[in-house]
Amino acid sequence: MRRLHLNRSRWTAPARSVVGTATTAMQVAALLTALAGAGAAQAVPSFASQTGMPCEQCHTVGYGPALTPYGRQFKLNGYVWGEGKTMPVALMVQGGYTKLKTDLPEPLADHTSVNNNLSMDQASLFLAGRISEHIGGFAQITYSGPDRATSWDNVDVRYAHPMAFGDNSAVVGVSINNSPTAQDLWNSTPTWGYPYIGSELAPTPGTGAMLGGLGQSVLGASVYAMFNDRYYVELGGYRGMSDRWLKNVGLDGDANVHMVGAAPYARAAIQFDGPVRHASIGLVALDAKFEPDASIGLRDRYTDIGLDATYQWLPNGPHQLSINAALTHEKRSLDASVQLEEASNVSSNLTFFSFDATYAYERTWSVAAGVFSSHGDSDSTLYSVQPLEGSLNGKPDSRGYSLQLEYIPFGKEKSLWRPWLNVRTGLQYVGYSKFNGGNDNYDGFGRSASDNNTLFAYLWIIL
């Protein structure tokens, strides 16, 4: 299973192996069609055709996850704006060439090499658009090239209703989605955050925040409201999925996070929209309990609290700038994992930070840079010595940067075959100064952090 957005670090649930098999692409497609469909009279067109606007109306750089103020309002209001009705599906393909500084000890996926891989990373089918006057959404199914498997991907279906209270206004809605922060309006939260694309055949740090790691293995609902286009609040919760339902959506039992009960989710933000400058600052929180082995009667608990901020300078001229920052603190109580001898410390803390800036010229040429880091308490059992993915000193700390140059020729008002032909091509470099707790010989098998530095040349097409 792969996402449209590649999360640069992994979160591994405290779940043990269970039996499960992948379903077929037809089963997944049937499920998502039932979710997104609303009768023959309400075809679900792609968003650009529905609104009659070019992709750049909603997206800051031609097309892609990063939203403009108009795009945020379109999503907030349930994806229902516009009167156009046309083909209800879209197809996305991502792939490229991956070169690491040093060969891997073994390939990361079957049918691949230890270095210099040319790959088709994923192909996705989207169903997206208005379902009724107040209901809209999108559903994505993805074929993973490295995994050679098909499953559901990001899904967000929502109901929204504008309201007025005297001189005050509000948009109130409900979102049903399968990934915490997939419903979010800003690109400072994990699901739709920078770098938006990355190599599927390169190592990434061994631990990441739970907030960005539960996607596709849970299902949740939340109630939200935006007051006076400034104050945003959201409350909801997520539940884990059984092996049976994971199989129905194309995943096997290894994706079961064994969540206990509902995991409460909360989001609050303030946004400031001016003629050309737009900013936001927000808080997000998720608290979840897991039961890796029901026979021992103990649970693990993860609590994530994040602070994030955005800034956009979007004048009518050729130059544009977008900046995102996020800081997430995770507290872990690992009673079950300690009892199972899979962790040494009952209590531990981790902190994750990211910052990125993107400059675009004519929404066609884009230069971006970002930094990221993670820091946490040591645990020699949880972060053990092993080739490539291990930690010699038992610490999860990682630190690095990314540089990216893109060319996006389509998605504008006068683009060829608008809006159905969209292409992004780019060159991305990811470098590490620390990886899984160390610099030199971080894994205990002689590998250095910089050995994982990655050059990725990619092609990203949506039709």
C-alpha positions in Angstrom: 0.0 0.0 0.0 1.3 3.4 -1.0 0.0 6.9 -0.5 -0.1 9.8 -2.9 2.0 11.6 -0.3 5.1 9.6 0.8 5.6 10.0 4.5 9.4 10.3 5.0 9.4 8.2 8.2 7.6 5.1 9.3 5.4 4.4 12.3 5.1 0.7 13.2 2.2 -0.3 15.3 2.9 -2.8 18.2 1.0 -5.5 16.3 2.2 -9.0 15.9 1.9 -11.2 12.8 -1.6 -12.5 11.9 -2.9 -14.4 8.9 -4.3 -12.5 6.0 -4.3 -12.2 2.2 -4.8 -9.4 -0.3 -8.0 -9.0 -2.1 -8.3 -8.4 -5.8 -8.4 -5.0 -7.5 -12.0 -5.6 -8.6 -13.2 -6.1 -4.9 -11.5 -2.9 -3.9 -12.9 -1.0 -6.8 -16.4 -2.2 -6.0 -16.2 -1.1 -2.4 -15.0 2.4 -3.3 -17.5 2.8 -6.1 -20.2 2.0 -3.6 -18.8 4.6 -1.2 -18.4 7.4 -3.8 -21.5 6.7 -5.9 -24.9 8.2 -5.4 -27.0 7.0 -8.3 -26.9 7.4 -12.0 -28.3 10.9 -11.9 -25.3 12.1 -9.9 -22.1 11.2 -11.8 -18.9 12.1 -9.9 -16.7 14.2 -12.2 -13.1 15.2 -11.5 -12.8 18.4 -9.5 -11.4 20.6 -12.3 -14.2 19.7 -14.8 -16.8 20.1 -12.0 -15.8 23.6 -11.2 -14.8 24.7 -14.7 -11.6 26.0 -13.3 -8.0 25.1 -14.2 -6.1 23.0 -11.7 -4.1 26.0 -10.6 -7.2 27.6 -9.1 -7.1 25.1 -6.3 -3.4 24.1 -6.3 -0.4 26.4 -5.7 1.9 24.8 -8.4 0.0 23.7 -11.5 -1.5 20.7 -9.7 -0.8 18.5 -6.7 -1.7 18.4 -3.0 -0.7 21.9 -2.0 -3.9 24.0 -1.8 -4.6 27.7 -2.5 -7.3 29.6 -0.4 -9.8 28.7 -3.0 -8.8 25.0 -2.8 -9.2 25.0 0.9 -12.7 26.5 0.7 -13.6 23.9 -2.0 -12.6 21.1 0.3 -14.1 22.7 3.4 -17.5 23.0 1.6 -17.6 19.3 0.7 -16.1 19.3 -2.8 -19.5 20.3 -4.2 -18.9 23.7 -5.9 -19.4 23.9 -9.7 -22.0 22.7 -12.1 -20.0 20.7 -14.6 -20.7 17.0 -15.1 -18.2 14.8 -16.9 -16.0 11.7 -16.6 -16.1 10.6 -13.0 -12.6 9.0 -12.8 -8.9 10.0 -13.1 -5.8 8.0 -13.4 -2.4 8.8 -11.7 1.0 7.2 -12.4 4.2 7.9 -10.5 7.6 6.5 -11.1 11.3 7.3 -11.6 14.9 6.5 -11.2 16.4 6.0 -7.7 20.2 6.2 -7.0 21.6 5.8 -3.5 25.1 7.0 -2.5 25.9 3.4 -1.4 24.3 0.1 -2.4 21.8 -1.5 0.0 22.8 -4.7 1.8 19.8 -6.3 0.0 16.9 -5.0 -2.2 14.0 -3.2 -0.4 11.5 -5.0 -2.6 11.3 -8.1 -4.7 12.2 -7.7 -8.4 14.4 -4.7 -7.6 18.2 -4.2 -7.2 20.4 -2.9 -4.4 20.8 0.4 -6.3 20.1 2.3 -9.5 16.4 1.3 -9.8 14.1 2.4 -12.5 10.5 1.7 -11.3 6.8 2.4 -11.7 6.1 3.2 -8.0 2.3 3.4 -8.1 -0.8 3.7 -10.3 -4.0 5.1 -8.8 -7.6 5.3 -9.8 -9.6 8.2 -8.4 -13.3 8.7 -8.0 -13.8 12.4 -7.1 -16.5 15.0 -7.1 -20.0 16.1 -6.0 -22.4 13.4 -4.9 -25.4 15.6 -3.9 -26.0 19.3 -3.0 -24.1 19.0 0.3 -22.1 15.8 -0.1 -18.9 15.1 -2.1 -15.5 13.5 -1.7 -12.8 11.4 -3.3 -11.8 7.8 -3.2 -8.5 6.4 -4.4 -7.3 2.9 -5.1 -3.6 2.2 -5.7 -1.5 -0.4 -7.3 2.0 -0.5 -5.7 4.8 -1.4 -8.2 7.3 -2.5 -5.5 4.7 -4.5 -3.6 2.8 -5.7 -6.7 -0.4 -5.3 -4.8 -3.6 -3.3 -5.0 -5.5 -1.7 -2.1 -7.5 1.3 -1.1 -5.7 4.5 -0.6 -6.8 7.8 0.8 -10.5 8.3 1.1 -12.4 11.4 2.3 -16.2 11.7 1.9 -17.9 14.7 3.6 -21.1 16.5 4.2 -20.9 20.3 4.5 -23.5 23.1 5.0 -22.9 26.9 5.0 -24.7 28.8 7.8 -25.2 32.4 8.8 -25.8 33.9 12.3 -26.4 37.6 11.8 -23.2 39.1 10.7 -21.3 35.8 11.4 -20.9 32.9 9.0 -19.9 29.3 9.4 -19.4 26.1 7.4 -20.3 23.0 9.4 -19.6 19.5 8.2 -18.8 15.8 8.7 -15.8 13.9 7.2 -15.5 10.2 6.9 -11.9 9.2 6.1 -9.3 6.5 6.5 -6.2 8.5 7.5 -5.9 11.0 10.3 -5.2 14.5 8.7 -6.4 13.4 5.2 -9.4 15.7 5.8 -7.1 18.6 6.8 -7.1 21.9 4.8 -3.5 22.8 5.3 -0.2 21.2 4.0 1.5 21.3 7.4 0.0 18.0 8.6 1.2 14.6 7.6 -1.0 13.2 4.9 -0.6 16.0 2.3 2.7 17.4 3.5 5.9 18.1 1.7 7.7 16.6 -0.3 4.4 15.2 -1.8 6.4 12.5 -3.7 9.5 10.4 -3.0 11.2 7.2 -3.9 9.6 4.0 -2.8 13.0 2.2 -3.1 15.1 4.3 -0.7 15.6 3.8 3.1 13.7 6.1 5.4 14.2 6.5 9.2 13.0 3.7 11.3 10.4 5.5 13.4 7.8 8.1 12.7 4.9 9.7 14.5 1.7 7.7 14.9 -0.2 10.7 13.6 1.1 10.1 10.1 1.3 6.4 10.2 -2.2 5.0 10.6 -3.4 5.7 7.1 -5.6 3.0 5.4 -5.6 0.7 8.5 -8.2 2.8 10.3 -11.6 4.4 9.6 -12.9 7.5 11.3 -15.4 10.3 11.4 -15.2 13.8 12.6 -17.4 16.9 12.9 -15.9 20.2 11.9 -16.8 23.9 11.7 -15.1 27.0 10.2 -16.3 30.3 11.7 -16.0 33.5 9.8 -13.4 31.9 7.5 -10.9 32.2 10.3 -11.5 29.8 13.3 -11.5 26.1 12.6 -12.4 23.4 15.1 -12.8 19.6 14.6 -13.5 16.7 16.8 -13.7 13.0 15.9 -12.3 9.5 16.3 -10.8 6.5 14.6 -11.2 2.8 15.0 -8.9 0.0 13.8 -10.1 -2.4 11.1 -10.5 -6.1 11.5 -8.5 -8.6 9.4 -11.7 -9.3 7.4 -12.2 -5.7 6.5 -8.5 -5.1 5.8 -8.8 -8.0 3.4 -11.9 -6.4 1.8 -9.9 -3.2 1.0 -6.8 -5.0 -0.3 -4.6 -5.2 2.8 -3.5 -8.3 4.7 -3.4 -9.0 8.4 0.0 -7.3 8.8 -1.7 -4.0 8.4 -3.9 -4.6 11.5 -2.8 -2.1 14.2 -4.9 -3.9 16.8 -6.4 -0.6 18.1 -8.5 -0.9 21.2 -11.7 1.2 21.2 -11.9 4.6 19.5 -8.9 6.9 19.2 -10.1 10.5 19.8 -8.9 13.1 17.3 -8.9 16.9 17.7 -7.9 19.8 15.4 -8.0 23.5 15.9 -6.6 26.3 13.7 -6.7 30.0 13.0 -6.2 31.2 9.5 -5.5 34.7 8.2 -6.4 35.4 4.6 -5.4 38.7 2.9 -5.3 39.8 -0.7 -2.0 38.0 -1.4 -0.7 36.8 2.0 -2.3 33.8 3.8 -1.2 32.2 7.0 -2.4 29.7 9.6 -1.4 28.3 12.9 -2.9 25.1 14.4 -3.0 22.3 16.9 -3.7 18.7 16.3 -4.0 15.7 18.7 -4.6 12.0 18.5 -4.7 9.5 21.3 -4.8 5.7 20.7 -4.5 2.4 22.6 -3.3 -0.8 21.1 -3.3 -4.5 22.2 -0.5 -6.4 20.4 -1.3 -9.6 22.3 -4.8 -10.0 23.8 -3.7 -12.9 26.0 -1.5 -10.8 28.3 -4.2 -8.3 29.2 -1.9 -5.2 28.7 -2.0 -2.3 26.2 0.3 0.2 24.6 -0.8 3.9 24.5 0.4 6.6 22.1 -0.5 10.2 22.5 0.5 12.7 19.7 0.2 16.5 20.1 1.3 18.7 17.2 1.8 22.4 16.5 1.9 23.5 12.8 2.0 26.7 10.8 1.8 27.8 7.2 2.5 30.9 5.1 1.6 31.6 1.5 2.5 34.6 -0.7 0.3 34.2 -3.8 0.2 37.4 -5.8 -1.3 37.6 -9.3 2.2 37.9 -10.8 4.7 35.2 -11.7 6.3 34.6 -8.3 4.8 32.6 -5.4 6.1 31.3 -2.1 4.8 28.7 0.3 6.2 27.8 3.7 5.1 25.0 6.1 6.4 24.0 9.6 5.3 21.3 12.0 6.4 20.1 15.5 4.9 16.9 16.9 5.5 15.4 20.4 4.6 11.7 21.0 4.3 10.1 24.4 4.4 6.3 24.5 3.3 4.0 27.4 4.5 0.6 26.3 3.2 -1.8 29.0 2.3 -4.5 26.6 5.5 -4.3 24.5 7.7 -4.4 27.6 5.8 -7.5 28.8 6.4 -9.1 25.4 10.1 -8.2 25.6 9.8 -6.0 22.5 10.7 -2.8 24.4 12.8 -2.0 27.4 11.1 1.2 28.7 7.5 1.5 29.7 7.5 5.3 29.2 9.2 7.1 26.3 9.0 10.3 24.3 9.7 11.3 20.7 9.7 14.7 19.0 9.4 15.3 15.3 10.1 18.5 13.4 9.8 19.5 9.8 10.1 22.8 7.8 9.9 23.4 4.1 9.7 26.3 1.6 8.7 26.2 -2.1 9.2 29.0 -4.6 7.3 28.8 -7.9 7.7 30.8 -11.1 4.6 31.0 -13.3 3.3 27.9 -11.3 5.5 26.0 -13.8 9.0 26.0 -12.4 9.3 25.1 -8.7 12.3 25.0 -6.3 11.8 23.6 -2.9 13.9 22.8 0.2 13.1 21.2 3.5 14.7 19.9 6.7 13.4 17.3 9.1 14.5 15.7 12.4 13.4 13.3 15.0 14.6 12.8 18.6 13.6 10.4 21.2 14.5 8.4 24.3 16.8 5.4 23.8 15.6 1.8 24.0 18.0 -0.9 23.0 15.2 -3.5 22.5 12.8 -1.3 20.5 15.6 0.1 18.4 17.9 -2.9 18.1 21.0 -3.7 16.0 20.3 -4.9 12.5 21.5 -4.2 9.0 20.2 -0.9 7.4 17.1 -0.5 9.6 18.7 -1.0 13.0 20.3 1.3 15.6 23.7 0.6 17.2 23.1 2.9 20.2 19.4 2.2 20.6 18.2 5.6 19.7 15.6 6.7 17.1 17.2 10.1 16.2 17.4 11.1 12.6 18.1 14.3 10.8 18.3 15.4 7.2 17.3 17.7 4.4 15.7 17.6 0.9 16.1 19.6 -2.2 13.8 19.5 -5.2 13.5 21.1 -8.7 10.3 20.6 -10.7 8.8 21.4 -14.1 5.0 21.5 -14.2 3.9 22.4 -17.8 0.2 21.8 -17.4 -2.7 22.7 -15.1 -3.0 26.3 -16.2 -5.9 28.2 -17.9 -4.4 27.7 -21.4 -2.8 24.3 -20.9 -3.1 21.7 -23.6 -6.0 19.3 -23.1 -7.0 21.0 -19.9 -7.8 19.6 -17.4 -7.2 16.0 -18.3 -3.4 16.1 -19.1 -1.2 16.9 -16.1 2.5 16.2 -15.7 5.1 17.0 -13.1 8.7 16.0 -13.6 11.4 16.7 -11.2 14.7 15.9 -9.5 14.8 15.4 -5.8 17.8 14.9 -3.4 17.4 13.7 0.2 20.5 13.8 2.5 21.0 12.5 6.0 23.4 13.8 8.7 22.0 11.3 11.2 20.0 8.1 10.7 18.5 5.8 13.4 20.6 7.3 16.1 24.0 7.7 14.5 26.2 9.1 11.8 29.0 6.5 11.2 28.1 2.8 11.6 24.6 3.7 12.8 23.2 0.2 12.3 26.1 -1.8 13.8 27.0 -3.3 10.4 29.1 -0.5 9.1 26.6 1.7 7.3 26.7 5.5 7.7 23.8 7.9 7.6 25.1 9.5 4.4 25.1 6.1 2.7 21.3 6.5 2.5 21.5 9.8 0.6 19.1 9.5 -2.4 18.8 11.1 -5.8 15.4 10.6 -7.3 14.4 11.6 -10.8 10.7 11.2 -11.3 7.7 11.5 -13.6 4.2 12.2 -12.1 1.2 12.0 -14.5 -2.5 12.5 -13.8 -5.0 11.9 -16.6 
